[in-house]
């Protein structure tokens, strides 16, 4: 009877030990499998994250800096400013050209006056002077009621001489009312040129 009980107890003990061993191995295997699974998942997540970062890196658009963008504008002045500058320069050139033209015209007029005076005939001028002016200035221009021709008239230009006889305005000022203002009908331009040529010969 005791032998049977001992055998039964031994069998139960062996079964208990065997079950514990099996359960321990099963638990260890489960823990190992769980850890392996967790490591595999972490690796996959890290790989996916790396691929995502790579994808994002290749998907980003790189902005190429534009030369000169964001830098101070050192470009040349606009066309309007250049045109203004050119217009001012052209205007100055035009004014200089006009001044030169005016000077040339004045010179030509002066030369024309001298030429007109030199075309006068002193002998003819003396005759006209004696008949038209000799009553006051003397037949030879020596003076009388009026001054001698050698006092002033010999230093006058031809235009000044003509203005004196036409308008009574000499280079020395307004002449007295007794000085005639000769019209074209009284003395022509040719007559005045002849008289002027003779007066200049008195120097």
C-alpha positions as CSV (number, residue, x, y, z in Angstrom):
1,X,0.0,0.0,0.0
2,X,2.8,2.3,0.9
3,X,4.6,1.3,-2.3
4,X,1.6,2.4,-4.4
5,X,1.4,5.7,-2.6
6,X,5.1,6.3,-3.0
7,X,4.8,5.6,-6.7
8,X,1.9,7.8,-7.1
9,X,3.6,10.7,-5.3
10,X,6.7,10.2,-7.4
11,X,4.7,10.2,-10.6
12,X,2.9,13.4,-9.5
13,X,6.2,15.0,-8.6
14,X,7.7,14.1,-12.0
15,X,4.7,15.4,-13.8
16,X,4.9,18.7,-11.8
17,X,8.6,19.1,-12.5
18,X,8.0,18.2,-16.2
19,X,5.2,20.7,-16.5
20,X,7.2,23.4,-14.8
21,X,10.1,22.8,-17.2
22,X,7.8,22.9,-20.2
23,X,6.1,26.0,-18.9
24,X,9.4,27.7,-18.3
25,X,10.6,26.9,-21.8
26,X,7.4,28.1,-23.3
27,X,7.6,31.3,-21.3
28,X,11.2,31.8,-22.3
29,X,10.4,31.2,-26.0
30,X,7.5,33.6,-25.9
31,X,9.7,36.3,-24.3
32,X,12.4,35.7,-26.9
33,X,9.9,35.8,-29.7
34,X,8.4,39.0,-28.4
35,X,11.8,40.7,-28.1
36,X,12.8,39.5,-31.6
37,X,9.5,40.9,-32.9
38,X,10.0,44.2,-31.2
39,X,13.6,44.5,-32.6
40,X,12.3,43.7,-36.1
41,X,9.6,46.4,-35.8
42,X,12.1,49.0,-34.6
43,X,14.4,48.2,-37.5
44,X,11.5,48.5,-40.0
45,X,10.4,51.8,-38.4
46,X,14.0,53.2,-38.6
47,X,14.3,52.1,-42.2
48,X,10.9,53.6,-43.2
49,X,11.9,56.9,-41.4
50,X,15.2,56.9,-43.4
51,X,13.4,56.3,-46.6
52,X,10.9,59.1,-45.8
53,X,13.7,61.5,-45.0
54,X,15.5,60.5,-48.3
55,X,12.3,61.0,-50.2
56,X,11.7,64.3,-48.6
57,X,15.3,65.3,-49.3
58,X,15.0,64.4,-53.0
59,X,11.5,66.0,-53.2
60,X,12.6,69.4,-52.0
61,X,13.1,72.1,-54.6
62,X,16.4,73.9,-54.3
63,X,16.1,77.5,-55.0
64,X,18.9,78.8,-57.2
65,X,19.9,82.2,-56.3
66,X,19.3,84.8,-59.0
67,X,22.5,86.8,-59.7
68,X,22.0,90.4,-58.5
69,X,18.8,89.5,-56.6
70,X,18.7,91.2,-53.2
71,X,21.7,93.3,-54.1
72,X,21.6,97.1,-54.3
73,X,20.6,98.4,-57.7
74,X,23.7,99.8,-59.3
75,X,22.3,99.8,-62.8
76,X,22.8,102.8,-65.0
77,X,20.2,105.7,-64.9
78,X,17.0,105.1,-66.7
79,X,16.6,106.1,-70.4
80,X,14.7,109.2,-69.3
81,X,17.6,110.6,-67.4
82,X,20.0,109.9,-70.2
83,X,17.7,111.6,-72.6
84,X,17.5,114.6,-70.3
85,X,21.2,114.8,-70.2
86,X,21.5,114.4,-73.9
87,X,18.8,117.1,-74.4
88,X,20.7,119.5,-72.2
89,X,23.9,118.8,-74.1
90,X,22.2,119.2,-77.4
91,X,20.6,122.5,-76.2
92,X,23.9,123.8,-75.1
93,X,25.4,122.9,-78.5
94,X,22.5,124.6,-80.3
95,X,22.9,127.8,-78.2
96,X,26.6,127.8,-79.0
97,X,25.9,127.3,-82.7
98,X,23.3,130.2,-82.6
99,X,25.8,132.5,-80.9
100,X,28.4,131.6,-83.5
101,X,25.9,132.3,-86.2
102,X,25.0,135.7,-84.7
103,X,28.6,136.6,-84.5
104,X,29.2,135.6,-88.0
105,X,26.2,137.7,-89.2
106,X,27.4,140.7,-87.2
107,X,30.8,140.3,-88.8
108,X,29.3,140.0,-92.3
109,X,27.1,143.1,-91.7
110,X,30.1,145.1,-90.6
111,X,32.1,143.9,-93.6
112,X,29.2,144.8,-95.8
113,X,29.1,148.3,-94.3
114,X,32.8,148.7,-94.9
115,X,32.5,147.4,-98.4
116,X,29.6,149.8,-99.1
117,X,31.7,152.7,-97.8
118,X,34.7,151.7,-99.9
119,X,32.5,151.6,-103.0
120,X,31.7,155.3,-102.4
121,X,33.5,157.8,-104.6
122,X,35.2,160.6,-102.5
123,X,35.1,163.1,-105.3
124,X,31.4,162.6,-105.9
125,X,30.9,162.6,-102.1
126,X,32.6,166.0,-101.9
127,X,30.3,167.5,-104.5
128,X,27.2,166.1,-102.7
129,X,28.5,167.3,-99.3
130,X,29.2,170.9,-100.6
131,X,25.6,171.2,-102.0
132,X,23.8,169.5,-99.1
133,X,26.0,170.1,-96.0
134,X,28.5,172.8,-96.9
135,X,26.1,175.6,-95.7
136,X,26.7,174.6,-92.1
137,X,29.9,172.5,-92.1
138,X,31.8,174.3,-94.9
139,X,32.3,173.2,-98.4
140,X,35.5,171.5,-97.5
141,X,34.1,170.2,-94.2
142,X,36.2,172.7,-92.3
143,X,33.3,173.7,-90.1
144,X,31.1,176.8,-89.7
145,X,27.7,176.8,-88.0
146,X,28.2,173.1,-87.6
147,X,31.4,171.4,-86.4
148,X,34.2,170.4,-88.7
149,X,34.0,166.9,-90.2
150,X,37.5,166.1,-88.9
151,X,36.4,166.6,-85.3
152,X,34.1,163.5,-85.0
153,X,32.8,162.1,-88.3
154,X,36.1,160.7,-89.4
155,X,36.1,158.3,-86.5
156,X,32.5,157.1,-87.0
157,X,31.6,153.8,-88.6
158,X,29.5,153.9,-91.8
159,X,26.3,152.7,-90.0
160,X,26.9,155.4,-87.3
161,X,27.4,158.1,-90.0
162,X,24.2,157.0,-91.8
163,X,22.2,157.0,-88.5
164,X,23.5,160.5,-87.8
165,X,22.3,161.9,-91.1
166,X,19.0,159.9,-91.2
167,X,17.9,160.2,-87.5
168,X,20.1,162.9,-86.0
169,X,21.5,160.4,-83.4
170,X,25.3,160.5,-83.5
171,X,27.6,158.3,-81.3
172,X,27.9,161.4,-79.1
173,X,24.2,161.7,-78.6
174,X,21.2,163.5,-80.0
175,X,22.1,166.4,-82.4
176,X,20.4,169.8,-82.3
177,X,17.2,170.3,-84.2
178,X,19.0,172.5,-86.7
179,X,20.7,169.3,-88.0
180,X,18.6,168.1,-90.9
181,X,17.3,164.5,-90.9
182,X,17.8,163.5,-94.5
183,X,15.2,161.2,-96.1
184,X,15.8,158.8,-99.0
185,X,14.4,161.4,-101.4
186,X,16.9,164.0,-100.2
187,X,19.9,161.8,-100.0
188,X,20.0,158.2,-101.2
189,X,22.0,155.4,-99.7
190,X,24.5,155.8,-102.5
191,X,24.8,159.5,-101.8
192,X,25.6,158.8,-98.2
193,X,28.2,156.2,-99.1
194,X,29.9,158.8,-101.3
195,X,29.8,161.4,-98.6
196,X,31.2,159.0,-96.0
197,X,34.0,158.0,-98.4
198,X,35.0,161.6,-98.8
199,X,34.8,162.3,-95.1
200,X,37.1,159.4,-94.3
201,X,39.6,160.8,-96.8
202,X,40.0,163.9,-94.6
203,X,42.0,161.9,-92.0
